[in-house]
Every structure is written in C-alpha cells, then in structure tokens.
Amino acid sequence: MRQIQAKRLWVVIDSCHAEGMATSKGELPADFIATALPKGVVDALKQGEGRASYYKQALAIGEKLGNKANQAACCSSLGLLALDRDRPTEARPWYERELALAQEVGRQSLVADAQGGLARVLEKEERYAEALPLALAALEIRERLREEGLDFSRQLVERLRCKAEME
C-alpha cells in the first residue's frame, strides 16, 4: 500500500469476525485513524472517482511488477465502473485491454469478464447482434468453470437475444 501514490489513502478492512487476530506489521503513520465506516460513504464513493483512482494505482503497480492477471482484473474493474456510470465509450478500451491480457495469461474467468463487459458496452450502443456472440462466449466459459456470475450471464444472453430479434 505504501507504493500507492495518493494525497490521502483510505483503507477499508472488513474485520467483523477477526477478533483481534490481525495486527500491524510495523509502525503505523502518526495520523492513522482507526474508525468505523461512516453512513452513506459507499454511496458517495459510487458518485466520485475514488474507486477509479484506486484501480488505476493498482493497475500501475501491476504493470510495474509485470503481473498481467492483476492488470486484467484492474481493467475489468475500471470497465465496470465506467458502465455503472453509463459511460460505455470509456468502458470499451478497459474491456478490450482486459481481454488481450486475459488471453495472454490464459485466465478464462477474466476472458469471460471481458467478453461480458464488451457485450454490455455494445448493448448500451444498441448493437445487439454484435453483442450476442460475445455474451454467448462468456456464458460458455462461465458454465464450464461453474462460476458465480452464471445467472447474470444468462440474463444478458436472453436480453440480447430478444433485442437482436427485434432489430
């Protein structure tokens, strides 16, 4: 975390069941404040650029370390954030980059993420017939891997099928 270059760094640790098992390995900064998450902060983060900044910093660290799987995961998160903010043109290059990296390292789950993300970008652009093959490819991978995102992928495929038929 010390490698993340930020004016302020906010670390959220979900430690509800830790029962004091985790301790700091080293001296904490003098201005360190341990506190509970204030109400409404998650909603506020969804509106700002905080998460995007975090993922961009994490991506830079992944690039520095040559960790392509990490880079692909960061690209996936940045693409998802862009889609959540209804910015499909911003999401596209992140998913394209994720797909290239995922294919290079052979991580099928990341390939499926990228294909599903690109399908959602095309859906936002109302290019349903182009989106459907990507969504189907992602679904096929998720079914083979028996991943959690199966229901979402199935819903995306069905939605795209219906919209493609109407084109």
N, C-alpha and C positions, 0 to 999 in steps of 0.2 A: 504494500500500500504506500510505502514511502516513495515509490517510483512515480506515483500518480502526481502530475504537476497540476495543482489546483490552488486557488487562493484559500479555499476552505474545503475540507474533506469531511463529509458526513458519512459515518459508517453505521449501518443498522445491523444489529446482531439479534437474530431470533433465538433467544436463550431461555425461553419459558421453562424448559424442563432440564436445564443444565445443572441446577442445584449446586452452583459454585464450582463445577468441575473445570471450567476454563479459566485460566489466569493469563495475565500478560507476561510475555517472554521478553522482558526488557523494560526500560523506563518509559512511562507514558509522558507525552508532552505536558508542560505545565498548564496549558489552557484546555486540557482534556476535560470534558464534562460527560459523565455518565447519566443518562436520563431516559425516561420513557418517551415513546413517540407521541408527540402532541396530536390532538384530534384534528382531522382534516388535512394532515400533511401529505398523505398519499394522494388525495385528490388534487392538491396543489402541485405535486410533482408531475402528475399527468398533464398539467397545463404548461409546464415550463420546459426548459431544455436540460434540466438536471440529469435525467437518466441518459439522454443522448450524449451529454458531455462525459459521463461515466463510461459508457460503452466505447466512445471514441478514444478515451485514455486507455482503456483495457485493450482495444484494438492496437494502439500504438505499442503497448508493451508486448502483445502477441507478435507483432511484426519484428520488434527488436529481438525477441527470443527465437524467432523463426517458427513459432507454433501455429501452423496453418489451421488446425482444427479449432483452436481458440479464436483465431481471426474469423473463421467462418461463422462461429457461434455469435461473435460480436456483430458481424454483418447482419445476421438473422435478426438479432435484437433491434438493430438500427432500422432495418426494413419494417419490422413490426411496429415500432414506434411511429414511423412515418405513415404507415397505413392507419394506425389508430388516430392519427391527427388528420386523416383524409388528405394525404399528400402522396398519391400514387407515383407521380413522376420522381419524387425524392426517394421513394422506396425501391423503384426498379433497379438502380445501379447497385444498391446494397444486396439485393437478392441475386443479381447476376454475378456479383463478386463472390457471394457465398457459394453459389452453385459451382463456379470454377474451382474454388478452394476445396469444397467438399468432394468434388470428383477427383481432384488431385490427390487428396489423402485417403480417398476411398471410404468415407463415412456416409453410409447410406441414409442414416437418420437426418443428417444435415442436407443431403441431396433432396430428400423429401420435403424438408422445411423450405428450401429454396424454391423448389418446383411449386409447392403450395402457395408460397408468397408471390411468385410471379403470376400464378393463376389468379390470385386475388387482385393484383395490380391490373391485369387485363380485364378482369370483371369490372373493376371501377371505371375502366376506359370503355366499357360496353363492347368488348371484343371477346364475346363468349365462346365462339367457335375456336378461337386460338387458345383460350384459357382451358378448355375442357381436356385436351390431351395432357397438359401439364398436371392438372388436378388428378387425372386418372393415374398417371405415372407415380405421383406422390402417394396416392391411396394404395397402389400396388405394393410399394415399398413398405408403407406403414402396416399393411396387412401381413406381409411376410415377416416383419420384425415384431408384430403384435404390440405396437406402440399405443400409448395413451391417446394420442390425437386422432385416433381412428374415427370416432363419431364426427368430429369437426370435418375431417377429410371427406367422409361420406356425404355429409350435408352440403359441402362445397360442390362435390361432383353432381349431386342431384339438382342443386340450384342452377349450376351451369348447364346441365342437360336441358332443363326446362327453358332457360333463357336462349340457348343455342337453337332449340327447335322453333322458337318464336321469331328468330332472325330471318 
